[in-house]
Amino acid sequence: MEISFAYERFAREVNDSKVLQRRHGDRRAKLIRRRLDELHAAATLDDLRHLPGPRCHELHGDLSGQLTVDLDHPYRLLIEPSEPVPRKADGGLDWRRVVAVVVIGVVDTHD
């Protein structure tokens, strides 16, 4: 899958392991890298549904249209499908046709 970043600062952060560890701690830094590797290795977003760890799911309300991938509780990697967003006939996200995502950052969606 193709991955781009919404913010250049976060893109630089994930490509510098020392900065990533300093900002997020060793455990979360490793999980961020693992999730990005899993996204990169996936052919489509639907492939993440079958992996045991990521638990990728769509958000609702103010974050509608975005998805999260589990890191360490309560933190998640926030992503969204690249434009144009593929939709099913019922208007829902067609996970099987999402081949590119934009990584927004690390968030606690429970705040």
N, C-alpha and C positions, 0 to 999 in steps of 0.2 A: 504494500500500500504506500502511496505517496504521502509524505508528512511535511507540512509547513507549519510555521509558527506565527501566531497573531502578534507577538511582541519580540523584537530583536533581542532585548535584554534576556528573556527566558531562553531563547535559542542559544545565545552565547553561554548562558549558565549551564545548560544540559550538555554542552560540548566541552566543558572544563570540569573534570571530576573533582578537583579541589574546591572550586567555587560551589559546586553542587552539594558536596558534603558539608562544607562550612555553613551553607544557608539552610539545608534541610536535615542534616545529620546523616550518619552513615547508612542506617537502615532504609530511610525514605529515599535517599539518593540512589541506592541500589535498586529499589523498587521502581523509581522513575525511569532509570535506564532500562530495566527489564521490560516495563510496559511499552516504552518507545521501541525497543527491539521487537516485541510481539506485534505491535502495530505495523512496523516496517516489514516483518516477515509474512503478515497476513495478505492474502490476495484481495479480500473484501472485509468489510467491518463484520459481516456475519461470521467469519472465522473465529473471532474473539468469543463468540457465544459458546463455543465448544471447548475452550480452554478452562481448566479448573480455577485459576487464580484471578484473572482480570475482572470478572463480573462487570462487564460493560452494560450500561443501561441508560435509557433516555430519561431526561429530566422534564419536569412540568412547571407550570406557573411562570414566574419571571425568567426562568432558565429554559423555557420550552425551545426546542430545536437544538439543544446542546445535549451532550452525553458525558457521563463520567466513567472512569476506569478506576477500580479500587487500588489504593496504595496501602498505607497503614491507617487504621481508623483514627480519626474521622476524615482523613485527607484523601482526596481523589484527584486524578488527572482529568482536567476539563478539556473536552474536545468538541468540535462540531464538524459535520460533513462539509467538504468544499462545495462551492457553488458550481453548477446548479445542483441542488439537493434532489437526489432521485426519490420519487414518491410512488407508492402503490396506488391502485385505483381508488382505494378508500381514503387516500390522503396521508396515510402513515408513511413513515420512513422505510424505504426499501433497502434494508441492510445488505442484501446480496449485490446491490449495484453501487454501494459506496466504496470507491477505490482510492479516495484521497480525503484526508482530514486536516483540519487546522487545530493545532494544539494551543490552547489559550493559557493554561498554567495549572498550578496546584492550588486547590481550594478546599475549604471545609464547607460543604453544601448544607450543613446542619446549622450554621450560624444564622 
